[in-house]
Amino acid sequence: MIVPTGQTTLTFGAVPSEESSSLVESYEKIIEVLEAELGLEIEFFQATDYAGIIEGQVSGRVDMAQYGPFSYVLADIRGAELEVAGVMTDGPDIEPGYQSYGVALASNGDINGIEDFAGKKVCFVDPASTSGFLYPSEGLLSAGIDPESGITPVYAGGHDASVLAVKNGDCDAGFAFDAMVDKILIESGDIEAGEIKTVWKSEVIAGSPLAMQAGLPDSLKSEIKRIITEEANVDALVASGICTSVDECGLTDEKVWGYVERDDSFYDGVRKVCEVTGSPKCQ
């Protein structure tokens, strides 16, 4: 494809869902495909939190970024002009989405539902996290608990850190996205199956978007969207020889299948939850 005159690089930003010193490695396959198809160098930017990604896109320093749904909505509220390149999914025919879990130690008989979080020390993930803050806030409010004054809130910084704080007794309860509790931490050996119990689940949340600057040339945006939704997936990567097996090809630090096409309206449900909670974090 023909890229804009003088343009040689694109910046791609992401935030780790768990403590990671090698986040870039989990995006290498996506970056490899983008570089090969676009003929541009992709510079990777690892932010420490969602605020860093949002700031990078508002300022125009980050061309593409992997978001959680809430942080994507916040980026729009705070002035970033973005378009959705694709949405994470676990399969081509699977509706992109996931849930927030409220968790406690399985041995803790005092916490068996979200209503039992009242008065407890509760771990959130990040103030801009969808499943680690926004939907949990809605869940707490629905249970009659103020997310700020009805509990002692703690921001753990990562989904894994939130769950592990519960395991270690630093928080009585906590929130994280479903796969972190059901799969990722068990497979890594950080928790044992049955050690953590899920006492609350949110409604299904729209899947995480990969967003690009709306101000990029239309031809470039069109090509990025095509690459992300047609070539940045396990099936295409195996077929092209970039990966040799399905197990090797999991994308991002969440090891997803790939991306499917959706537009901005897919996140109207997140905007509605923002309105319902009236959270100052939505400002």
C-alpha positions as a Markdown table, in Angstrom:
| # | Residue | x | y | z |
|---|---|---|---|---|
| 1 | Met | 0.0 | 0.0 | 0.0 |
| 2 | Ile | 1.0 | 3.6 | -0.5 |
| 3 | Val | 1.7 | 5.4 | 2.9 |
| 4 | Pro | 1.7 | 9.1 | 3.4 |
| 5 | Thr | 4.8 | 10.9 | 2.1 |
| 6 | Gly | 7.5 | 11.0 | 4.8 |
| 7 | Gln | 5.7 | 8.7 | 7.2 |
| 8 | Thr | 8.0 | 5.8 | 8.3 |
| 9 | Thr | 6.6 | 4.8 | 11.7 |
| 10 | Leu | 3.4 | 4.2 | 13.7 |
| 11 | Thr | 3.3 | 4.1 | 17.5 |
| 12 | Phe | 1.4 | 1.2 | 19.1 |
| 13 | Gly | 0.5 | 1.4 | 22.8 |
| 14 | Ala | -0.8 | -1.1 | 25.4 |
| 15 | Val | -1.1 | -1.6 | 29.1 |
| 16 | Pro | -0.4 | -5.1 | 30.7 |
| 17 | Ser | -3.3 | -6.9 | 32.2 |
| 18 | Glu | -0.9 | -8.5 | 34.7 |
| 19 | Glu | 2.6 | -7.7 | 35.9 |
| 20 | Ser | 4.8 | -8.1 | 32.8 |
| 21 | Ser | 8.3 | -7.0 | 31.8 |
| 22 | Ser | 7.8 | -8.4 | 28.3 |
| 23 | Leu | 4.5 | -7.0 | 27.1 |
| 24 | Val | 5.9 | -6.2 | 23.7 |
| 25 | Glu | 6.6 | -9.9 | 23.2 |
| 26 | Ser | 2.8 | -10.7 | 23.4 |
| 27 | Tyr | 2.2 | -8.1 | 20.6 |
| 28 | Glu | 5.1 | -9.2 | 18.4 |
| 29 | Lys | 2.9 | -11.2 | 16.0 |
| 30 | Ile | 0.5 | -8.3 | 15.5 |
| 31 | Ile | 3.4 | -5.9 | 15.0 |
| 32 | Glu | 5.1 | -8.3 | 12.5 |
| 33 | Val | 1.9 | -8.5 | 10.4 |
| 34 | Leu | 1.4 | -4.7 | 10.5 |
| 35 | Glu | 5.0 | -3.9 | 9.6 |
| 36 | Ala | 5.0 | -6.4 | 6.7 |
| 37 | Glu | 1.7 | -5.2 | 5.2 |
| 38 | Leu | 2.1 | -1.5 | 5.8 |
| 39 | Gly | 5.8 | -1.1 | 5.1 |
| 40 | Leu | 6.1 | 1.0 | 8.3 |
| 41 | Glu | 8.1 | 0.5 | 11.5 |
| 42 | Ile | 5.8 | -0.1 | 14.5 |
| 43 | Glu | 7.2 | 1.5 | 17.7 |
| 44 | Phe | 5.8 | -0.1 | 20.8 |
| 45 | Phe | 4.8 | 2.0 | 23.8 |
| 46 | Gln | 4.2 | 0.2 | 27.1 |
| 47 | Ala | 2.2 | 2.4 | 29.5 |
| 48 | Thr | 2.1 | 1.8 | 33.2 |
| 49 | Asp | -1.7 | 2.5 | 33.4 |
| 50 | Tyr | -4.6 | 3.4 | 31.1 |
| 51 | Ala | -4.1 | 7.1 | 31.8 |
| 52 | Gly | -0.8 | 6.9 | 30.0 |
| 53 | Ile | -2.4 | 5.4 | 26.9 |
| 54 | Ile | -5.3 | 7.9 | 27.0 |
| 55 | Glu | -2.8 | 10.8 | 27.3 |
| 56 | Gly | -0.7 | 9.5 | 24.5 |
| 57 | Gln | -3.7 | 9.3 | 22.1 |
| 58 | Val | -5.2 | 12.7 | 23.2 |
| 59 | Ser | -1.8 | 14.3 | 22.5 |
| 60 | Gly | -1.4 | 12.4 | 19.2 |
| 61 | Arg | 1.8 | 10.7 | 20.2 |
| 62 | Val | 0.2 | 7.2 | 20.1 |
| 63 | Asp | -1.3 | 6.2 | 16.7 |
| 64 | Met | -2.9 | 2.9 | 17.8 |
| 65 | Ala | -3.7 | 1.5 | 21.2 |
| 66 | Gln | -5.1 | -1.6 | 22.8 |
| 67 | Tyr | -7.8 | -0.5 | 25.3 |
| 68 | Gly | -10.2 | -1.8 | 27.8 |
| 69 | Pro | -13.7 | -0.7 | 26.9 |
| 70 | Phe | -14.0 | 1.9 | 29.7 |
| 71 | Ser | -10.6 | 3.4 | 29.0 |
| 72 | Tyr | -11.6 | 3.7 | 25.3 |
| 73 | Val | -14.8 | 5.6 | 26.3 |
| 74 | Leu | -12.7 | 7.8 | 28.6 |
| 75 | Ala | -10.3 | 8.6 | 25.8 |
| 76 | Asp | -13.2 | 9.9 | 23.8 |
| 77 | Ile | -14.6 | 11.9 | 26.7 |
| 78 | Arg | -11.1 | 13.4 | 27.3 |
| 79 | Gly | -10.7 | 14.5 | 23.7 |
| 80 | Ala | -9.1 | 11.7 | 21.7 |
| 81 | Glu | -10.6 | 11.3 | 18.2 |
| 82 | Leu | -10.5 | 7.6 | 17.6 |
| 83 | Glu | -11.9 | 4.8 | 15.4 |
| 84 | Val | -12.1 | 1.2 | 16.2 |
| 85 | Ala | -9.8 | -1.0 | 14.2 |
| 86 | Gly | -11.0 | -4.3 | 15.7 |
| 87 | Val | -12.3 | -5.9 | 18.9 |
| 88 | Met | -10.7 | -8.8 | 20.8 |
| 89 | Thr | -12.5 | -12.1 | 20.6 |
| 90 | Asp | -11.8 | -15.7 | 21.5 |
| 91 | Gly | -13.0 | -17.0 | 18.1 |
| 92 | Pro | -14.3 | -15.7 | 14.7 |
| 93 | Asp | -17.9 | -16.7 | 15.6 |
| 94 | Ile | -17.8 | -15.7 | 19.3 |
| 95 | Glu | -19.4 | -12.4 | 20.3 |
| 96 | Pro | -16.5 | -10.3 | 21.7 |
| 97 | Gly | -17.1 | -9.8 | 25.4 |
| 98 | Tyr | -16.2 | -10.9 | 28.9 |
| 99 | Gln | -17.3 | -10.4 | 32.5 |
| 100 | Ser | -16.0 | -8.7 | 35.7 |
| 101 | Tyr | -15.7 | -11.0 | 38.7 |
| 102 | Gly | -16.0 | -10.2 | 42.4 |
| 103 | Val | -13.8 | -12.6 | 44.3 |
| 104 | Ala | -12.8 | -13.7 | 47.8 |
| 105 | Leu | -10.9 | -16.5 | 49.4 |
| 106 | Ala | -12.8 | -19.7 | 49.2 |
| 107 | Ser | -12.1 | -20.2 | 52.9 |
| 108 | Asn | -13.7 | -16.8 | 53.8 |
| 109 | Gly | -17.2 | -17.7 | 55.0 |
| 110 | Asp | -18.1 | -14.0 | 55.6 |
| 111 | Ile | -18.1 | -13.1 | 52.0 |
| 112 | Asn | -20.5 | -14.9 | 49.7 |
| 113 | Gly | -22.0 | -12.1 | 47.6 |
| 114 | Ile | -21.2 | -8.6 | 46.6 |
| 115 | Glu | -23.4 | -7.3 | 49.4 |
| 116 | Asp | -20.9 | -8.7 | 51.8 |
| 117 | Phe | -18.2 | -6.4 | 50.5 |
| 118 | Ala | -19.7 | -3.6 | 52.7 |
| 119 | Gly | -17.2 | -2.3 | 55.2 |
| 120 | Lys | -14.4 | -4.5 | 53.8 |
| 121 | Lys | -11.1 | -3.7 | 52.2 |
| 122 | Val | -11.7 | -4.2 | 48.5 |
| 123 | Cys | -9.2 | -4.3 | 45.6 |
| 124 | Phe | -10.0 | -2.6 | 42.3 |
| 125 | Val | -7.6 | -2.7 | 39.4 |
| 126 | Asp | -7.3 | 0.8 | 37.9 |
| 127 | Pro | -9.6 | 3.9 | 37.9 |
| 128 | Ala | -9.9 | 3.5 | 34.1 |
| 129 | Ser | -10.4 | -0.3 | 34.1 |
| 130 | Thr | -13.7 | -1.6 | 32.8 |
| 131 | Ser | -13.9 | -4.9 | 34.6 |
| 132 | Gly | -11.6 | -3.8 | 37.4 |
| 133 | Phe | -13.5 | -0.6 | 38.3 |
| 134 | Leu | -16.5 | 0.7 | 36.3 |
| 135 | Tyr | -18.7 | -2.4 | 36.3 |
| 136 | Pro | -17.7 | -3.3 | 39.9 |
| 137 | Ser | -18.8 | 0.2 | 40.9 |
| 138 | Glu | -22.2 | -0.4 | 39.3 |
| 139 | Gly | -22.4 | -3.8 | 41.0 |
| 140 | Leu | -21.7 | -2.2 | 44.4 |
| 141 | Leu | -24.2 | 0.6 | 43.9 |
| 142 | Ser | -26.8 | -1.9 | 42.9 |
| 143 | Ala | -26.1 | -3.7 | 46.2 |
| 144 | Gly | -26.6 | -0.4 | 48.1 |
| 145 | Ile | -22.8 | 0.1 | 48.7 |
| 146 | Asp | -21.0 | 3.3 | 47.9 |
| 147 | Pro | -17.8 | 2.4 | 46.0 |
| 148 | Glu | -15.9 | 5.1 | 47.9 |
| 149 | Ser | -17.4 | 5.4 | 51.4 |
| 150 | Gly | -19.1 | 2.0 | 51.8 |
| 151 | Ile | -15.8 | 0.1 | 51.5 |
| 152 | Thr | -12.1 | 0.8 | 51.8 |
| 153 | Pro | -11.0 | 0.9 | 48.2 |
| 154 | Val | -7.5 | -0.2 | 47.1 |
| 155 | Tyr | -6.1 | 0.2 | 43.5 |
| 156 | Ala | -3.9 | -2.9 | 42.9 |
| 157 | Gly | -2.7 | -1.8 | 39.5 |
| 158 | Gly | -3.3 | -5.0 | 37.6 |
| 159 | His | -5.9 | -7.7 | 37.4 |
| 160 | Asp | -3.5 | -10.3 | 38.7 |
| 161 | Ala | -2.4 | -8.0 | 41.5 |
| 162 | Ser | -6.0 | -7.6 | 42.6 |
| 163 | Val | -6.6 | -11.3 | 42.8 |
| 164 | Leu | -3.3 | -12.0 | 44.5 |
| 165 | Ala | -4.0 | -9.3 | 47.1 |
| 166 | Val | -7.1 | -11.3 | 48.0 |
| 167 | Lys | -5.1 | -14.5 | 48.2 |
| 168 | Asn | -2.5 | -12.9 | 50.4 |
| 169 | Gly | -5.0 | -11.3 | 52.7 |
| 170 | Asp | -4.1 | -7.7 | 51.7 |
| 171 | Cys | -7.7 | -7.2 | 50.5 |
| 172 | Asp | -10.8 | -9.0 | 51.8 |
| 173 | Ala | -12.3 | -9.1 | 48.3 |
| 174 | Gly | -11.4 | -7.8 | 44.9 |
| 175 | Phe | -12.4 | -7.5 | 41.2 |
| 176 | Ala | -10.8 | -8.8 | 38.0 |
| 177 | Phe | -11.7 | -9.9 | 34.6 |
| 178 | Asp | -13.0 | -13.5 | 34.2 |
| 179 | Ala | -10.1 | -15.2 | 32.5 |
| 180 | Met | -7.6 | -13.9 | 35.1 |
| 181 | Val | -9.6 | -15.8 | 37.8 |
| 182 | Asp | -10.7 | -18.9 | 35.8 |
| 183 | Lys | -7.6 | -19.5 | 33.8 |
| 184 | Ile | -4.5 | -17.3 | 33.7 |
| 185 | Leu | -3.5 | -17.3 | 37.4 |
| 186 | Ile | -4.3 | -21.0 | 37.7 |
| 187 | Glu | -2.2 | -21.9 | 34.7 |
| 188 | Ser | 0.7 | -19.8 | 35.9 |
| 189 | Gly | 0.6 | -21.5 | 39.3 |
| 190 | Asp | -0.1 | -18.3 | 41.2 |
| 191 | Ile | -3.3 | -19.6 | 42.6 |
| 192 | Glu | -4.7 | -23.1 | 43.0 |
| 193 | Ala | -8.0 | -24.2 | 41.5 |
| 194 | Gly | -10.7 | -23.7 | 44.1 |
| 195 | Glu | -8.5 | -21.3 | 46.2 |
| 196 | Ile | -10.4 | -18.2 | 45.1 |
| 197 | Lys | -14.2 | -18.2 | 44.8 |
| 198 | Thr | -16.3 | -16.0 | 42.5 |
| 199 | Val | -19.1 | -14.4 | 44.5 |
| 200 | Trp | -20.4 | -11.9 | 41.9 |
| 201 | Lys | -20.4 | -11.6 | 38.1 |
| 202 | Ser | -21.2 | -8.6 | 36.0 |
| 203 | Glu | -23.3 | -8.6 | 32.8 |
| 204 | Val | -21.4 | -9.3 | 29.7 |
| 205 | Ile | -19.1 | -6.4 | 28.8 |
| 206 | Ala | -18.3 | -5.4 | 25.2 |
| 207 | Gly | -14.9 | -6.7 | 24.2 |
| 208 | Ser | -11.7 | -4.7 | 24.3 |
| 209 | Pro | -11.0 | -2.5 | 21.3 |
| 210 | Leu | -7.9 | -1.7 | 19.3 |
| 211 | Ala | -8.3 | 2.0 | 18.5 |
| 212 | Met | -6.5 | 4.2 | 16.0 |
| 213 | Gln | -6.3 | 7.9 | 15.5 |
| 214 | Ala | -9.2 | 9.2 | 13.4 |
| 215 | Gly | -6.8 | 11.8 | 11.9 |
| 216 | Leu | -4.7 | 9.2 | 10.1 |
| 217 | Pro | -5.2 | 9.1 | 6.3 |
| 218 | Asp | -8.3 | 7.2 | 5.3 |
| 219 | Ser | -6.3 | 4.8 | 3.1 |
| 220 | Leu | -4.1 | 4.0 | 6.0 |
| 221 | Lys | -7.0 | 3.5 | 8.4 |
| 222 | Ser | -8.7 | 1.2 | 6.0 |
| 223 | Glu | -5.6 | -0.9 | 5.6 |
| 224 | Ile | -5.0 | -1.1 | 9.3 |
| 225 | Lys | -8.6 | -2.2 | 9.9 |
| 226 | Arg | -8.3 | -4.9 | 7.1 |
| 227 | Ile | -5.0 | -6.2 | 8.6 |
| 228 | Ile | -6.3 | -6.3 | 12.1 |
| 229 | Thr | -9.7 | -8.0 | 11.3 |
| 230 | Glu | -8.4 | -10.4 | 8.6 |
| 231 | Glu | -4.8 | -11.2 | 9.4 |
| 232 | Ala | -4.2 | -10.6 | 13.1 |
| 233 | Asn | -5.8 | -13.8 | 14.2 |
| 234 | Val | -4.6 | -17.3 | 15.1 |
| 235 | Asp | -6.0 | -19.0 | 11.9 |
| 236 | Ala | -4.3 | -16.5 | 9.6 |
| 237 | Leu | -1.1 | -16.6 | 11.5 |
| 238 | Val | -0.8 | -20.3 | 11.4 |
| 239 | Ala | -1.7 | -20.4 | 7.7 |
| 240 | Ser | 1.0 | -17.8 | 6.9 |
| 241 | Gly | 3.6 | -19.6 | 8.9 |
| 242 | Ile | 4.2 | -16.9 | 11.5 |
| 243 | Cys | 3.1 | -19.4 | 14.1 |
| 244 | Thr | 3.4 | -23.2 | 13.9 |
| 245 | Ser | 0.5 | -24.0 | 16.2 |
| 246 | Val | -2.7 | -22.6 | 17.7 |
| 247 | Asp | -1.2 | -22.8 | 21.2 |
| 248 | Glu | 1.8 | -20.7 | 20.1 |
| 249 | Cys | -0.3 | -18.1 | 18.4 |
| 250 | Gly | -2.4 | -16.6 | 21.2 |
| 251 | Leu | -2.4 | -12.8 | 20.8 |
| 252 | Thr | -1.7 | -10.1 | 23.4 |
| 253 | Asp | -1.1 | -10.9 | 27.0 |
| 254 | Glu | -4.6 | -12.3 | 27.2 |
| 255 | Lys | -3.8 | -14.9 | 24.5 |
| 256 | Val | -6.9 | -14.2 | 22.4 |
| 257 | Trp | -7.8 | -15.6 | 19.0 |
| 258 | Gly | -7.8 | -12.3 | 17.3 |
| 259 | Tyr | -10.1 | -9.4 | 16.3 |
| 260 | Val | -13.4 | -8.9 | 14.6 |
| 261 | Glu | -15.0 | -5.7 | 13.1 |
| 262 | Arg | -17.2 | -3.5 | 15.3 |
| 263 | Asp | -17.8 | 0.2 | 15.4 |
| 264 | Asp | -18.0 | 2.9 | 18.1 |
| 265 | Ser | -21.7 | 2.2 | 18.9 |
| 266 | Phe | -20.6 | -1.2 | 20.2 |
| 267 | Tyr | -19.5 | 0.7 | 23.4 |
| 268 | Asp | -22.8 | 2.4 | 24.1 |
| 269 | Gly | -23.5 | -0.1 | 26.8 |
| 270 | Val | -20.3 | 1.0 | 28.6 |
| 271 | Arg | -21.4 | 4.6 | 28.3 |
| 272 | Lys | -24.7 | 3.7 | 29.8 |
| 273 | Val | -23.0 | 2.1 | 32.9 |
| 274 | Cys | -20.9 | 5.2 | 33.2 |
| 275 | Glu | -24.1 | 7.3 | 33.3 |
| 276 | Val | -25.8 | 5.0 | 35.8 |
| 277 | Thr | -22.9 | 5.0 | 38.2 |
| 278 | Gly | -22.4 | 8.8 | 38.0 |
| 279 | Ser | -18.7 | 8.0 | 38.7 |
| 280 | Pro | -16.4 | 11.1 | 38.8 |
| 281 | Lys | -14.0 | 8.8 | 36.9 |
| 282 | Cys | -16.3 | 9.1 | 33.9 |
| 283 | Gln | -15.6 | 12.9 | 33.7 |
